[in-house]
């Protein structure tokens, strides 16, 4: 972990200073969110719009904006006023931005995209009881804070939820028995491959090799070159620009169509697919995902058509995640008739929301405060001349902890959220 671990320690040190500064600001009379019954409903929206995750972040914002456009941005006469801030994918920046948004009087936070940012921001938002819909649940910090403060949830996913079902598909449907894991070397990557490894091994499979890619890597050739030629398949966590680099390198090393590749949705999602080579991702490349743009339902067709009309590109996972955030927000605010004066009531209303999303039905687990939802196995195919991710297998109403019992899931989340999983 080396240099990344040093940076993470430094960032957390900066984050602690920000938390202390925020506490002092509160003590000195920083502004609050007002009476919560009149005037605009202020929503903070933290998202990386520059850096490695910029494309992911823009799709997230686009989906949210489309949701507000379709569902309406006014509830009971109160207009929803959204402040979008660029976190740059940096935990210290995300925490400083969260402090400013809270002091500016937000009533609700749409939490960060990057898991390391969420880990930094979560304790502060819990301390201030700000209702938050994070993009992911990836850390024990979130579990502990949400259980104590009752302020947080995610309408998108638990980090390893698709991976758990991907392991079931790999073992039961594809009959793979020996798999190599490749992941980015940070908490999200650890969570994803940790969940896959535990479920795959419980079913009887073997993990033959684990390869970690530093977040500052610019060339993935040396990492792809470590993949053993006798493995049944590769399972990978790659997001943003890393997904494009990985699929390109996988093809360059002659592994494409020789060793099947399974990854999280971001591997070939629309945040990466337009930049990927068609001949590098068609064929035996699969993803486990809570959303595929090729889902054949009226809700998704309507969403895809509207997104293409608005942005001239197909939506991906992040687009759907942003849209569902808007659905949950509007549903919660309508149930409260626009009254945000009680943060606990707002948090409870958000967790109680049930929506018919483009990805399918979504409700929030009372155990994990993350979604119960469909998980899909998807494959890249040409749809009307455009590459899309088309489901080939659907696991309906998958629990966040998938094939693991809750206690086992919680124990592994606590371990993998703080260090590399032992697989």
C-alpha positions in Angstrom: 0.0 0.0 0.0 3.0 2.2 0.7 2.7 5.7 -0.8 -1.1 5.5 -1.1 -1.4 4.6 2.6 0.9 7.7 3.4 -1.4 9.9 1.3 -4.5 8.5 2.9 -3.1 9.2 6.4 -2.2 12.7 5.4 -5.7 13.3 3.9 -7.4 12.0 7.0 -5.2 14.3 9.1 -6.3 17.2 6.9 -9.9 15.9 7.3 -9.7 15.9 11.1 -8.6 19.6 11.0 -11.6 20.4 8.8 -14.0 18.6 11.2 -12.5 20.6 14.2 -12.8 23.8 12.2 -16.5 23.0 11.4 -17.2 22.3 15.0 -15.7 25.7 15.9 -17.8 27.4 13.2 -20.9 25.9 14.8 -20.0 27.0 18.2 -19.4 30.6 16.9 -22.9 30.8 15.4 -22.6 29.4 11.8 -25.7 29.6 9.7 -28.3 26.8 9.9 -30.8 25.6 7.4 -33.6 27.9 8.5 -37.1 27.0 9.5 -37.5 24.3 6.9 -41.1 25.3 6.0 -40.7 28.1 3.6 -38.2 29.4 1.0 -36.1 27.2 -1.2 -35.1 23.6 -0.2 -31.3 23.8 -0.3 -29.6 20.6 -1.4 -25.8 20.1 -1.5 -24.4 17.9 -4.3 -20.8 16.7 -3.9 -19.3 15.2 -7.1 -15.9 15.0 -8.9 -16.1 17.0 -12.1 -12.4 17.0 -12.7 -9.8 14.2 -12.4 -10.0 10.5 -13.1 -13.7 10.3 -12.1 -14.9 13.4 -13.9 -16.9 11.6 -16.6 -18.6 9.4 -13.9 -19.5 12.6 -12.0 -20.9 14.4 -15.0 -23.2 11.4 -15.8 -24.3 11.4 -12.1 -25.2 15.1 -12.3 -26.9 14.7 -15.7 -29.1 11.9 -14.4 -30.1 13.9 -11.3 -30.9 17.0 -13.4 -33.1 14.9 -15.8 -34.9 13.5 -12.8 -35.7 17.0 -11.4 -36.8 18.1 -14.9 -39.2 15.2 -15.3 -40.5 15.0 -11.7 -40.6 18.7 -11.0 -38.2 20.8 -8.9 -40.9 22.3 -6.6 -42.6 20.6 -3.7 -45.5 22.3 -1.9 -44.5 25.7 -3.3 -40.8 25.3 -2.3 -38.3 25.2 -5.1 -35.4 22.7 -4.8 -32.2 24.7 -5.0 -29.1 22.5 -5.7 -25.5 23.5 -5.1 -23.2 21.3 -7.2 -19.6 21.3 -5.9 -16.5 19.7 -7.5 -14.6 17.5 -5.0 -11.9 16.6 -7.5 -12.1 13.1 -6.1 -10.2 14.2 -3.0 -11.4 13.4 0.6 -10.0 16.6 2.1 -11.6 18.8 -0.5 -14.9 16.9 -0.1 -14.9 17.5 3.7 -14.1 21.2 3.3 -16.9 21.5 0.8 -19.3 19.7 3.1 -18.5 22.1 5.9 -19.2 25.1 3.6 -22.5 23.6 2.3 -23.8 22.9 5.8 -22.8 26.4 7.0 -24.6 27.8 3.9 -27.8 26.2 5.1 -28.4 23.0 3.1 -31.2 20.7 4.4 -30.1 17.6 2.5 -26.8 16.3 1.0 -26.4 14.1 -2.0 -23.1 12.5 -0.9 -19.8 12.0 -2.7 -19.1 9.7 -5.5 -15.7 8.3 -4.4 -15.7 6.0 -1.4 -12.7 7.6 0.2 -14.6 10.9 0.1 -17.6 9.4 1.8 -15.4 8.0 4.6 -14.1 11.4 5.2 -17.4 13.3 5.0 -19.7 10.8 6.8 -18.7 11.5 10.4 -19.2 15.3 10.0 -22.6 14.9 8.4 -23.6 12.5 11.1 -22.5 15.0 13.8 -24.7 17.7 12.2 -27.6 15.3 11.5 -27.7 16.2 7.9 -29.8 13.8 5.8 -27.6 12.2 3.2 -28.0 9.9 0.2 -24.5 8.6 -0.5 -23.6 7.1 -3.9 -22.3 3.9 -2.2 -22.1 2.1 1.1 -18.4 1.0 1.2 -17.2 1.5 4.8 -17.7 0.6 8.4 -17.6 4.3 9.1 -20.9 4.7 7.2 -22.5 1.8 8.9 -21.5 3.0 12.4 -22.4 6.7 11.7 -25.8 5.9 10.1 -26.7 3.6 13.0 -25.9 6.2 15.6 -27.1 9.4 13.8 -29.9 7.9 11.8 -29.1 10.4 9.0 -27.7 8.4 6.1 -28.4 5.9 3.4 -27.6 5.1 -0.2 -30.2 4.7 -3.0 -27.5 3.4 -5.3 -25.7 0.3 -4.0 -23.6 -1.4 -1.4 -20.1 -1.6 -3.0 -20.0 -5.4 -3.2 -23.7 -6.1 -3.9 -23.2 -6.7 -7.7 -20.0 -8.6 -7.0 -21.7 -11.1 -4.7 -24.2 -12.0 -7.3 -21.5 -12.0 -10.0 -19.7 -14.7 -8.0 -22.9 -16.8 -7.9 -23.2 -16.4 -11.7 -19.5 -17.2 -12.3 -19.7 -20.4 -10.2 -23.2 -21.7 -11.0 -23.7 -20.5 -14.6 -20.3 -20.4 -16.1 -18.8 -23.2 -14.0 -15.6 -21.3 -13.4 -13.5 -22.7 -10.5 -10.3 -20.7 -10.5 -10.4 -16.9 -10.8 -7.8 -14.1 -10.8 -8.8 -10.8 -9.2 -7.6 -7.3 -10.3 -8.7 -4.1 -8.5 -7.7 -0.5 -7.9 -5.9 -0.2 -4.6 -8.4 1.7 -2.5 -11.4 0.9 -0.3 -13.9 0.6 -3.1 -11.7 -1.9 -4.9 -11.1 -3.9 -1.7 -14.8 -4.0 -1.0 -15.7 -5.2 -4.5 -13.2 -8.0 -4.8 -13.5 -8.9 -1.1 -17.2 -9.6 -1.6 -16.6 -11.5 -4.8 -13.9 -13.6 -3.2 -15.8 -14.5 -0.1 -19.0 -15.5 -2.0 -17.0 -17.4 -4.7 -15.0 -19.3 -2.1 -18.1 -20.2 -0.1 -19.5 -21.8 -3.2 -16.4 -23.9 -3.6 -14.2 -21.8 -6.0 -10.6 -20.8 -5.7 -8.9 -17.4 -6.0 -5.7 -18.0 -7.9 -4.1 -14.6 -7.8 -4.9 -11.0 -6.6 -3.4 -8.0 -8.4 -3.7 -4.4 -7.1 -3.4 -1.4 -9.3 -2.2 1.9 -7.6 -4.5 4.9 -8.2 -1.6 6.8 -9.6 -0.8 4.2 -12.3 -0.7 5.5 -15.8 0.1 2.3 -17.7 -1.6 -0.9 -16.7 0.5 -3.2 -18.9 2.7 -4.4 -16.0 -0.4 -5.4 -14.0 -2.3 -7.1 -16.8 1.0 -8.9 -17.6 0.8 -10.6 -14.2 -2.5 -12.5 -15.0 -1.7 -16.2 -15.2 -2.7 -17.9 -18.5 -4.2 -20.9 -16.7 -6.9 -19.0 -14.8 -10.5 -19.8 -15.7 -11.5 -16.2 -15.8 -10.6 -12.7 -14.4 -12.8 -10.6 -12.2 -11.9 -6.9 -12.0 -12.9 -3.7 -10.4 -12.0 -0.8 -12.8 -13.7 2.6 -13.0 -13.4 5.7 -15.0 -10.3 6.1 -17.1 -8.8 2.9 -15.6 -11.6 0.8 -17.2 -10.5 2.0 -20.7 -6.8 1.4 -19.9 -7.6 -2.0 -18.6 -9.7 -3.3 -21.5 -7.1 -1.9 -24.0 -4.3 -3.6 -22.1 -6.3 -6.9 -21.8 -6.7 -7.0 -25.6 -3.0 -6.0 -26.2 -1.8 -8.9 -24.2 -3.9 -11.3 -26.2 -6.2 -12.2 -23.3 -9.5 -11.0 -24.8 -11.5 -14.0 -26.1 -8.8 -16.3 -24.5 -9.6 -15.7 -20.8 -13.2 -14.5 -20.0 -13.4 -11.2 -18.2 -16.1 -10.3 -15.7 -16.2 -6.9 -13.9 -18.3 -4.4 -12.1 -20.7 -2.3 -14.1 -18.2 0.6 -14.6 -15.9 -1.7 -16.6 -18.1 -1.2 -19.7 -20.7 1.2 -18.5 -21.4 4.3 -20.5 -18.9 6.3 -18.4 -16.2 4.2 -20.2 -17.8 2.5 -23.2 -17.7 5.4 -25.6 -13.9 5.5 -25.2 -13.4 1.8 -25.4 -12.5 -0.2 -28.5 -15.5 -2.3 -29.7 -13.3 -5.3 -30.5 -11.9 -5.1 -26.9 -15.2 -5.3 -25.1 -17.5 -7.4 -27.4 -17.4 -11.1 -26.9 -16.5 -12.7 -23.6 -16.6 -9.5 -21.5 -19.3 -9.4 -18.9 -20.3 -7.1 -16.0 -22.4 -7.6 -12.8 -24.5 -4.5 -12.4 -27.5 -2.9 -10.8 -28.1 -1.0 -14.0 -27.5 -1.8 -17.7 -28.6 0.6 -20.3 -30.1 -2.2 -22.4 -32.7 -3.3 -19.7 -35.9 -4.1 -21.7 -38.6 -2.4 -19.6 -40.9 0.5 -20.3 -39.4 2.5 -17.4 -35.9 2.1 -18.8 -36.9 2.7 -22.4 -38.5 6.0 -21.3 -35.4 6.9 -19.3 -32.9 6.1 -22.1 -35.0 7.9 -24.7 -35.2 11.0 -22.5 -31.5 10.9 -21.6 -30.4 10.5 -25.2 -32.7 13.4 -26.3 -31.3 15.6 -23.5 -27.6 14.7 -23.6 -27.1 13.0 -27.0 -25.5 9.9 -25.4 -26.7 6.7 -23.8 -27.0 6.7 -20.0 -24.9 4.5 -17.8 -24.9 3.4 -14.2 -24.1 6.9 -12.9 -26.9 8.4 -14.9 -29.4 6.0 -13.4 -28.0 6.6 -9.9 -28.4 10.3 -10.3 -32.0 9.9 -11.6 -32.9 7.5 -8.8 -31.5 10.0 -6.3 -34.0 12.6 -7.7 -36.8 10.0 -7.5 -36.0 9.3 -3.8 -35.6 13.0 -3.0 -38.9 14.0 -4.6 -40.8 11.1 -3.0 -39.5 11.9 0.4 -40.2 15.6 0.1 -43.8 15.0 -1.1 -44.5 12.6 1.8 -43.5 15.5 4.1 -45.4 18.1 2.1 -42.1 20.0 1.6 -41.4 20.4 5.3 -37.7 19.9 6.0 -37.7 21.4 9.5 -37.1 18.0 11.2 -33.9 16.4 9.8 -34.8 13.1 11.4 -38.1 13.0 9.6 -36.4 13.9 6.3 -33.9 11.0 6.8 -36.7 8.6 7.7 -38.7 9.7 4.6 -35.8 9.1 2.3 -35.1 5.6 3.7 -38.8 4.8 3.4 -39.0 5.8 -0.3 -39.9 3.0 -2.8 -39.5 3.9 -6.4 -39.9 2.3 -9.8 -36.5 3.1 -11.2 -35.0 2.6 -14.7 -33.0 -0.2 -13.1 -36.2 -1.8 -11.6 -37.9 -1.6 -8.2 -35.8 0.0 -5.5 -36.4 0.0 -1.7 -34.0 0.6 1.2 -33.0 -2.3 3.5 -33.6 -1.5 7.2 -30.4 -3.4 8.1 -27.9 -1.8 5.8 -29.7 1.4 4.7 -28.8 0.5 1.1 -31.0 -0.8 -1.8 -32.8 -4.0 -2.3 -32.8 -4.2 -6.1 -32.3 -6.3 -9.2 -28.7 -7.3 -10.1 -27.9 -8.0 -13.7 -25.2 -9.9 -15.6 -24.7 -7.8 -18.7 -22.8 -8.1 -22.0 -21.8 -5.5 -24.6 -23.8 -5.8 -27.8 -24.6 -3.5 -30.7 -28.2 -2.1 -30.3 -29.4 -0.2 -33.4 -25.8 0.5 -34.4 -24.7 1.7 -30.9 -22.8 -0.3 -28.3 -25.0 -1.0 -25.2 -24.9 -3.2 -22.1 -27.6 -5.9 -22.5 -28.7 -8.1 -19.5 -28.3 -11.8 -20.1 -29.2 -12.8 -16.5 -31.3 -11.1 -13.8 -31.3 -11.7 -10.1 -34.5 -10.0 -8.8 -34.7 -8.2 -5.5 -31.2 -9.0 -4.4 -30.4 -8.2 -0.8 -27.4 -5.9 -0.2 -25.4 -8.7 1.5 -26.3 -11.1 -1.3 -25.3 -14.7 -0.5 -23.8 -13.7 2.9 -25.7 -13.5 6.1 -25.8 -10.0 7.7 -23.3 -10.7 10.5 -20.8 -12.1 8.0 -21.3 -9.2 5.7 -20.9 -6.7 8.5 -17.7 -8.3 9.7 -16.2 -8.4 6.3 -17.2 -4.8 5.6 -15.5 -3.7 8.8 -12.3 -5.5 7.7 -12.2 -4.6 4.0 -13.2 -1.0 4.6 -9.9 -0.4 6.4 -7.4 -2.7 4.7 -6.9 -5.0 1.8 -9.0 -8.2 2.1 -7.3 -11.5 2.8 -8.4 -13.6 -0.2 
